[in-house]
């Protein structure tokens, strides 16, 4: 629903209609809209967790540092998964205005921190900021980037920091 209508289109009534259940079902499981959106953010973080685990495994199998795999994930996020990516960013921005949703919105950072080994906290945070920037730029571009275009940028962001 958020892909189609945005966060503003989410109500208990619209979710119930979409799910084909009575509104009382959604209000029973999610007493407030905040609870419903928190569950949505948590679900998104779970999907992201699976995607990152798969990415790490693909990189391991290929014996690569992961730049190509990350570039492929971004291309997928901006191509076939563009609507979902846009919906997730809309949820994150909504959480910026709603403090109660912020812990759920920060889950993706917890996922990355737990799945990706890193020795340099500053470099890792710069990498994460770069990934957000590439995704946001890709969402406003008319044509999504290609793996060939993104791989050198990702490799640059992943380079070891100098002592």
C-alpha positions as CSV (number, residue, x, y, z in Angstrom):
1,X,0.0,0.0,0.0
2,X,2.8,2.4,0.9
3,X,4.3,1.8,-2.6
4,X,1.1,2.8,-4.2
5,X,-0.4,5.4,-1.8
6,X,2.4,6.6,0.4
7,X,2.4,6.7,4.2
8,X,-0.4,9.2,4.1
9,X,-2.7,6.5,2.6
10,X,-2.2,4.2,5.5
11,X,-5.2,3.9,7.9
12,X,-6.6,0.9,9.7
13,X,-9.5,1.0,7.2
14,X,-7.4,1.1,4.1
15,X,-5.1,-1.7,5.4
16,X,-8.1,-3.8,6.3
17,X,-9.6,-3.3,2.8
18,X,-6.3,-4.1,1.1
19,X,-6.0,-7.3,3.2
20,X,-9.6,-8.3,2.7
21,X,-10.4,-8.4,6.4
22,X,-12.7,-6.4,8.7
23,X,-11.2,-3.2,10.2
24,X,-11.6,-4.7,13.6
25,X,-8.9,-7.3,12.7
26,X,-6.3,-4.6,12.0
27,X,-7.3,-2.6,15.1
28,X,-7.1,-5.8,17.2
29,X,-3.6,-6.6,16.1
30,X,-2.4,-3.0,15.9
31,X,-4.0,-0.7,18.4
32,X,-2.7,2.4,16.8
33,X,-1.5,3.5,13.4
34,X,1.9,4.0,15.0
35,X,2.0,0.3,16.0
36,X,1.0,-0.7,12.4
37,X,3.8,1.5,10.9
38,X,6.3,0.2,13.5
39,X,5.5,-3.4,12.4
40,X,5.9,-2.4,8.8
41,X,9.4,-0.9,9.5
42,X,10.3,-4.0,11.5
43,X,9.2,-6.2,8.6
44,X,11.2,-4.1,6.1
45,X,14.3,-4.5,8.3
46,X,13.8,-8.3,8.3
47,X,13.7,-8.3,4.5
48,X,16.8,-6.1,4.4
49,X,18.5,-8.5,6.8
50,X,17.9,-11.4,4.5
51,X,19.1,-9.4,1.4
52,X,22.3,-8.4,3.2
53,X,23.0,-12.0,4.4
54,X,22.5,-13.2,0.8
55,X,24.8,-10.4,-0.5
56,X,27.5,-11.4,2.0
57,X,27.2,-15.0,1.0
58,X,27.4,-14.2,-2.7
59,X,30.5,-12.2,-2.1
60,X,32.1,-15.0,-0.1
61,X,31.3,-17.5,-2.8
62,X,32.8,-15.3,-5.5
63,X,35.8,-14.5,-3.3
64,X,35.1,-10.8,-3.8
65,X,35.3,-7.8,-1.5
66,X,31.6,-7.2,-2.2
67,X,31.6,-4.1,-4.4
68,X,29.9,-5.8,-7.3
69,X,27.3,-7.5,-5.0
70,X,26.5,-4.2,-3.4
71,X,26.2,-2.5,-6.8
72,X,23.9,-5.3,-7.9
73,X,21.7,-4.9,-4.8
74,X,21.4,-1.1,-5.5
75,X,20.5,-1.7,-9.1
76,X,17.8,-4.2,-8.0
77,X,16.6,-1.7,-5.4
78,X,16.3,1.0,-8.1
79,X,15.0,-1.2,-10.8
80,X,12.6,-4.0,-10.1
81,X,12.3,-3.1,-6.4
82,X,12.0,0.7,-7.0
83,X,8.5,1.0,-5.5
84,X,9.5,-0.9,-2.3
85,X,12.7,1.2,-2.0
86,X,10.7,4.4,-2.3
87,X,8.2,3.2,0.2
88,X,10.9,2.3,2.7
89,X,12.6,5.7,2.4
90,X,9.2,7.3,2.8
91,X,8.7,5.3,6.0
92,X,12.2,6.3,7.3
93,X,11.4,10.0,6.6
94,X,8.1,9.6,8.3
95,X,9.9,8.2,11.3
96,X,12.1,11.3,11.4
97,X,9.0,13.3,12.2
98,X,7.6,10.7,14.6
99,X,10.0,9.9,17.5
100,X,8.1,6.7,18.5
101,X,8.9,5.2,15.1
102,X,12.6,6.0,15.1
103,X,13.8,2.8,16.9
104,X,12.1,0.7,14.3
105,X,13.5,2.8,11.5
106,X,17.0,2.4,12.9
107,X,16.8,-1.4,12.8
108,X,18.4,-1.6,9.4
109,X,21.6,0.0,10.9
110,X,21.6,-2.7,13.6
111,X,21.2,-5.3,10.9
112,X,24.2,-4.0,8.9
113,X,26.3,-3.6,12.0
114,X,25.6,-7.2,13.0
115,X,26.2,-8.7,9.6
116,X,29.1,-6.8,8.1
117,X,32.5,-7.0,9.7
118,X,34.3,-3.7,9.8
119,X,37.4,-2.4,11.6
120,X,36.9,1.3,11.1
121,X,33.7,2.8,12.5
122,X,34.2,6.1,10.6
123,X,34.8,4.4,7.3
124,X,31.8,2.1,7.8
125,X,29.5,5.1,8.6
126,X,30.8,6.9,5.5
127,X,30.0,3.8,3.5
128,X,26.5,3.6,4.8
129,X,25.9,7.3,4.1
130,X,27.2,6.8,0.6
131,X,24.8,3.9,0.1
132,X,21.9,6.1,1.2
133,X,23.0,8.8,-1.1
134,X,23.3,6.5,-4.1
135,X,19.8,5.1,-3.4
136,X,18.3,8.5,-3.0
137,X,20.0,9.9,-6.1
138,X,18.9,6.8,-8.0
139,X,15.3,7.3,-6.9
140,X,15.2,10.8,-8.4
141,X,17.1,9.9,-11.6
142,X,15.0,9.2,-14.7
143,X,17.0,6.1,-15.5
144,X,18.3,3.7,-12.9
145,X,22.1,3.3,-12.8
146,X,23.8,0.2,-14.0
147,X,26.1,-2.2,-12.1
148,X,29.0,-1.0,-14.3
149,X,28.3,2.6,-13.3
150,X,27.9,1.9,-9.6
151,X,30.6,-0.7,-9.0
152,X,33.6,1.7,-9.1
153,X,31.8,4.1,-6.8
154,X,30.9,1.4,-4.3
155,X,34.5,0.0,-4.5
156,X,35.8,3.5,-3.7
157,X,33.5,3.8,-0.7
158,X,34.6,0.3,0.4
159,X,38.4,1.0,0.1
160,X,40.4,0.5,3.2
161,X,41.1,3.6,5.2
162,X,44.7,4.8,5.5
163,X,46.3,4.6,9.0
